[in-house]
Amino acid sequence: TNLISASQDGKLIIWNALTTHKVQAIPLRSSWVMTCAYEQSQGNLVASGGLDNTCSIYRLQRDQPIYNENEAASIELTGHEGYLSCCRFISERNILTSSGDSTLKEWDIERGAVKQTFHGHDADVMSLSVLPAVDCNVFVSGSCDSKAKVWDLRMGSNCVQTFEGHESDINSVSLFPDGKAFGTGSDDSSCRLFDMRCYGEVNNFGSDKILCGITSVAFSASGRLLFSGYDYYVCHVWDVTRESSDSAYQLEGHENRISCLGVNPKGEALCTGSWDTFLKIWA
């Protein structure tokens, strides 16, 4: 029932999504935060990063005050030469990060050390996605070079597949629930569905009426729906089985840019975050 959010007010907040109460608020070393993540298997770790080029990992303390202004990160992972755009846990022991330095890294959390660095993108890497419960070795990344790449931890630092088709920056990627395909959202105003098995694009979601970029994408639990957050305050929901310029429906209610969204592991609810300072839960 918990969810995590990070804001440029300088706080990382864990919420009870059912009651909307704060469970814990953590002061960040830098308010210029761009990403946050919750370790799903045990629920004991959270992470954040941004313009400080650092992935800060915090161990959640049970039965502690909601806010401790002196709380510091348990572990700080430093090694990127650019801003940290995205971080995702593989397990309590390992985490992946992407950066404006055009690389991705796999980290050993306990040692605070880099295990592997992944090269291949020609510009800032904006997003990554991994499904540890499905395959903890395969992950996908999206970059400002308009390309999405598939990586395998067992194959070393070189990518396994490269997917092209977008005409501008890829801001977000999300693996399909079975781990064999993925969705992307781009500044070219389109979302796309790529399949690793046929090594190609299998659907394109967009409309002549939509002229702004997509900030974030996520699939429903079944994979039938692709949720996408847009710069113009709306979340479009696309039916991945249809080839249509019209979304299945829209979620309206935010008063500013939708900056992030996510579906809970059971697929029962969607959370959207916006520059209007609100998180909204749709169920």
C-alpha positions as CSV (number, residue, x, y, z in Angstrom):
1,T,0.0,0.0,0.0
2,N,3.0,2.3,0.2
3,L,4.3,4.6,-2.6
4,I,7.2,6.9,-2.9
5,S,7.6,10.4,-4.3
6,A,10.4,12.9,-4.6
7,S,10.1,16.6,-5.2
8,Q,12.2,19.7,-5.6
9,D,11.0,20.8,-2.1
10,G,13.9,18.6,-1.0
11,K,12.0,15.7,0.5
12,L,11.6,12.0,-0.3
13,I,8.2,10.9,1.0
14,I,6.8,7.5,1.6
15,W,3.0,7.5,1.6
16,N,0.3,5.1,2.7
17,A,-1.7,5.1,-0.6
18,L,-4.9,4.0,1.1
19,T,-5.0,6.6,3.8
20,T,-3.0,9.3,2.0
21,H,-1.0,9.8,5.2
22,K,2.8,10.2,5.3
23,V,4.7,7.2,6.6
24,Q,8.1,8.8,6.4
25,A,9.7,11.9,5.1
26,I,13.4,12.0,4.3
27,P,15.4,15.1,3.7
28,L,17.5,14.9,0.5
29,R,21.1,16.0,0.2
30,S,20.1,17.8,-3.0
31,S,16.7,19.2,-3.8
32,W,17.4,18.9,-7.6
33,V,16.0,15.3,-7.6
34,M,15.0,13.6,-10.9
35,T,14.2,10.0,-9.8
36,C,13.2,7.8,-6.9
37,A,12.6,4.0,-6.5
38,Y,11.2,1.6,-3.9
39,E,12.8,-1.9,-3.4
40,Q,9.8,-4.2,-3.9
41,S,10.9,-7.6,-2.6
42,Q,11.5,-6.6,1.0
43,G,10.4,-3.0,1.1
44,N,13.3,-1.9,3.3
45,L,15.2,0.4,0.9
46,V,14.4,3.5,-1.2
47,A,16.6,5.4,-3.5
48,S,16.8,8.8,-5.2
49,G,19.1,10.8,-7.5
50,G,19.3,13.9,-9.6
51,L,21.6,16.7,-10.5
52,D,24.1,15.7,-7.8
53,N,25.2,12.8,-10.0
54,T,24.7,10.5,-7.0
55,C,22.3,7.6,-6.2
56,S,21.4,8.0,-2.5
57,I,20.0,4.9,-0.8
58,Y,18.1,5.1,2.4
59,R,17.2,2.2,4.7
60,L,13.7,2.6,6.1
61,Q,13.5,2.6,9.9
62,R,10.4,1.2,11.5
63,D,8.8,2.9,14.5
64,Q,10.7,6.1,13.9
65,P,9.5,9.7,13.8
66,I,7.9,10.6,10.4
67,Y,10.5,13.3,9.8
68,N,14.1,13.5,11.0
69,E,15.9,16.5,9.5
70,N,19.3,15.0,10.3
71,E,18.6,11.7,8.5
72,A,21.4,10.9,6.0
73,A,21.6,8.4,3.3
74,S,22.7,4.9,4.3
75,I,24.8,4.5,1.1
76,E,25.8,7.0,-1.6
77,L,26.7,5.6,-5.0
78,T,29.0,8.0,-6.9
79,G,30.6,7.3,-10.2
80,H,28.4,8.9,-12.9
81,E,29.8,12.0,-14.6
82,G,26.4,13.4,-15.3
83,Y,23.0,13.8,-13.6
84,L,21.2,10.7,-12.5
85,S,18.0,10.4,-14.6
86,C,16.6,7.0,-13.3
87,C,17.3,4.3,-10.7
88,R,15.6,0.9,-10.4
89,F,16.3,-1.8,-7.8
90,I,17.0,-5.3,-9.0
91,S,17.1,-6.6,-5.4
92,E,18.2,-5.5,-2.0
93,R,21.8,-6.2,-3.2
94,N,21.8,-4.6,-6.6
95,I,20.5,-1.4,-8.3
96,L,20.6,0.0,-11.9
97,T,21.1,3.7,-12.7
98,S,21.0,5.7,-15.9
99,S,22.7,9.1,-16.4
100,G,23.2,12.2,-18.5
101,D,26.7,10.9,-19.1
102,S,25.2,8.5,-21.7
103,T,25.9,5.4,-19.6
104,L,24.1,3.0,-17.3
105,K,25.6,1.3,-14.3
106,E,24.9,-1.8,-12.2
107,W,25.9,-1.3,-8.5
108,D,26.6,-3.6,-5.6
109,I,24.7,-1.8,-2.8
110,E,26.5,-3.4,0.1
111,R,29.9,-2.6,-1.2
112,G,28.9,0.8,-2.7
113,A,30.7,-0.1,-5.9
114,V,30.1,-0.4,-9.6
115,K,29.7,-3.9,-10.9
116,Q,29.3,-3.0,-14.6
117,T,29.1,0.1,-16.8
118,F,27.0,-0.1,-20.0
119,H,28.0,2.0,-23.0
120,G,26.2,2.3,-26.3
121,H,24.0,5.4,-26.2
122,D,25.1,8.5,-28.0
123,A,23.3,11.0,-25.7
124,D,21.8,11.3,-22.2
125,V,20.0,8.2,-21.0
126,M,16.7,9.3,-19.6
127,S,15.0,6.1,-18.4
128,L,15.4,2.4,-17.7
129,S,13.0,-0.4,-16.8
130,V,13.6,-3.8,-15.3
131,L,11.2,-6.6,-14.0
132,P,13.1,-8.5,-11.3
133,A,10.2,-10.9,-10.7
134,V,10.2,-11.9,-14.4
135,D,13.8,-11.7,-15.4
136,C,16.4,-10.0,-13.2
137,N,19.0,-10.0,-15.9
138,V,17.3,-8.1,-18.8
139,F,16.5,-4.4,-18.8
140,V,15.8,-1.7,-21.3
141,S,16.9,1.9,-21.6
142,G,15.7,5.0,-23.5
143,S,17.9,7.9,-24.5
144,C,18.0,11.4,-26.1
145,D,19.6,9.7,-29.1
146,S,16.1,8.6,-30.0
147,K,17.0,4.9,-29.5
148,A,15.9,2.2,-27.0
149,K,18.4,-0.5,-26.1
150,V,18.0,-3.9,-24.5
151,W,20.7,-5.1,-22.2
152,D,21.5,-8.4,-20.4
153,L,23.6,-8.4,-17.2
154,R,25.1,-11.8,-18.3
155,M,26.3,-10.4,-21.6
156,G,28.7,-7.7,-20.4
157,S,28.7,-4.0,-21.2
158,N,27.4,-4.2,-24.8
159,C,23.7,-4.0,-25.6
160,V,21.8,-7.0,-26.9
161,Q,19.4,-5.1,-29.2
162,T,18.9,-1.6,-30.4
163,F,15.4,-0.3,-31.5
164,E,15.0,2.8,-33.7
165,G,11.9,4.6,-34.9
166,H,11.4,7.6,-32.6
167,E,12.2,11.0,-34.1
168,S,13.2,12.8,-30.8
169,D,14.3,12.1,-27.3
170,I,12.9,9.0,-25.5
171,N,11.9,10.2,-22.0
172,S,10.5,6.9,-20.6
173,V,10.6,3.2,-21.2
174,S,8.5,0.4,-19.5
175,L,8.8,-3.3,-19.9
176,F,5.7,-5.3,-20.9
177,P,4.5,-7.5,-18.0
178,D,5.9,-10.7,-19.7
179,G,9.3,-9.0,-20.2
180,K,9.4,-9.8,-23.9
181,A,8.3,-6.3,-25.2
182,F,8.4,-2.7,-24.0
183,G,6.7,0.6,-24.4
184,T,8.4,4.0,-25.0
185,G,7.3,7.6,-24.7
186,S,9.0,10.4,-26.6
187,D,9.2,14.1,-27.3
188,D,8.0,13.3,-30.8
189,S,4.5,13.1,-29.3
190,S,4.2,9.3,-29.8
191,C,4.3,6.2,-27.7
192,R,5.5,3.0,-29.3
193,L,5.4,-0.7,-28.6
194,F,8.5,-2.7,-29.5
195,D,8.8,-6.5,-29.4
196,M,12.1,-8.1,-28.7
197,R,11.1,-11.4,-30.4
198,C,10.5,-9.9,-33.8
199,Y,13.1,-7.1,-33.2
200,G,10.8,-4.4,-34.3
201,E,8.1,-1.9,-33.7
202,V,4.6,-3.4,-33.5
203,N,2.5,-0.4,-32.7
204,N,2.6,3.4,-32.6
205,F,0.3,5.4,-30.4
206,G,-0.2,9.1,-31.3
207,S,-2.5,11.6,-32.9
208,D,-2.3,14.7,-35.0
209,K,-4.1,16.4,-32.2
210,I,-1.3,15.6,-29.7
211,L,1.6,17.9,-30.2
212,C,3.5,17.7,-26.9
213,G,5.9,15.3,-25.5
214,I,5.4,12.2,-23.3
215,T,7.1,12.2,-19.9
216,S,6.3,8.7,-18.6
217,V,4.7,5.4,-19.6
218,A,3.6,2.3,-17.7
219,F,1.6,-0.9,-18.6
220,S,-1.5,-2.3,-16.8
221,A,-0.9,-5.6,-15.1
222,S,-2.3,-7.5,-18.1
223,G,-0.4,-5.4,-20.6
224,R,-3.6,-4.5,-22.5
225,L,-3.4,-0.8,-21.6
226,L,-0.5,1.6,-21.9
227,F,-0.7,4.6,-19.6
228,S,1.2,7.7,-20.8
229,G,1.7,11.1,-19.1
230,Y,1.9,14.2,-21.3
231,D,3.2,17.7,-21.0
232,Y,-0.3,19.1,-21.4
233,Y,-1.8,17.9,-18.1
234,V,-3.5,14.7,-19.4
235,C,-2.9,11.0,-19.1
236,H,-3.9,9.1,-22.2
237,V,-4.6,5.4,-22.0
238,W,-3.9,3.4,-25.1
239,D,-5.2,-0.1,-26.0
240,V,-2.1,-1.9,-27.3
241,T,-4.2,-4.3,-29.4
242,R,-5.7,-1.5,-31.5
243,E,-4.2,0.6,-34.3
244,S,-5.9,3.9,-33.7
245,S,-5.1,7.6,-33.4
246,D,-7.6,7.8,-30.6
247,S,-6.7,6.7,-27.1
248,A,-9.1,4.3,-25.3
249,Y,-9.8,7.1,-22.7
250,Q,-8.1,10.0,-20.9
251,L,-7.5,10.7,-17.2
252,E,-8.0,14.4,-16.6
253,G,-7.6,16.3,-13.3
254,H,-4.1,17.6,-13.0
255,E,-3.5,21.3,-13.5
256,N,0.1,21.1,-14.8
257,R,2.5,18.8,-16.6
258,I,2.3,15.1,-15.6
259,S,5.9,14.3,-14.7
260,C,5.6,10.6,-13.7
261,L,3.3,7.7,-13.3
262,G,3.3,4.1,-12.1
263,V,1.1,1.1,-11.7
264,N,1.2,-0.8,-8.4
265,P,2.5,-4.4,-8.6
266,K,-0.9,-6.0,-8.4
267,G,-2.3,-3.7,-11.1
268,E,-5.1,-2.4,-9.0
269,A,-4.3,1.3,-9.2
270,L,-2.4,3.9,-11.1
271,C,-0.6,6.9,-9.5
272,T,0.3,10.1,-11.4
273,G,2.5,12.9,-10.2
274,S,2.4,16.4,-11.6
275,W,4.1,19.8,-11.4
276,D,0.8,21.0,-9.8
277,T,2.4,19.4,-6.6
278,F,-0.3,16.7,-6.4
279,L,-0.2,12.9,-6.6
280,K,-3.4,11.4,-7.8
281,I,-4.4,7.7,-7.5
282,W,-6.8,6.3,-10.1
283,A,-8.5,2.9,-9.5
